[in-house]
């Protein structure tokens, strides 16, 4: 993994080389280099290992996703704030299968750092509501479920939310 400053320096060098090529009447090369500078800029905002971990999670390969996340050695310095949110979000999803107490910590950190998409935030809050429900914190679970319902604009989590509300009524 390249440090995030290195990615910006690399993009700057591509842009400078592209401008130089255009000034030397090699317009095609210059345009190509300027377009090529978009790749490191994109990877500055979207970490490559987090993207690969998301791809593994789509295939339900938790070990593969864990392997890609393990390549990020120091997430506090290597990642931007939103990336740290997704780093913790992915860890929370993987740990929610086995260790709910640790998953709760990761989901709380993910919400603290922020997630770009409302759907991801809704899933994190829904999982936190599930953890609160298992720990008999009904008020906290109700608040988190209501927040998740507000964030779920396309009703993709409607079944899970109603199922969790039914479980709360039984308590």
PyMOL commands that set and color helices and strands:
alter all, ss='L'
color gray80, all
select helices_A, chain A and resi 4-23+27-45+48-58+62-70+75-78+81-95+100-113+118-134+138-151+158-170
alter helices_A, ss='H'
color red, helices_A
deselect
rebuild
show_as cartoon
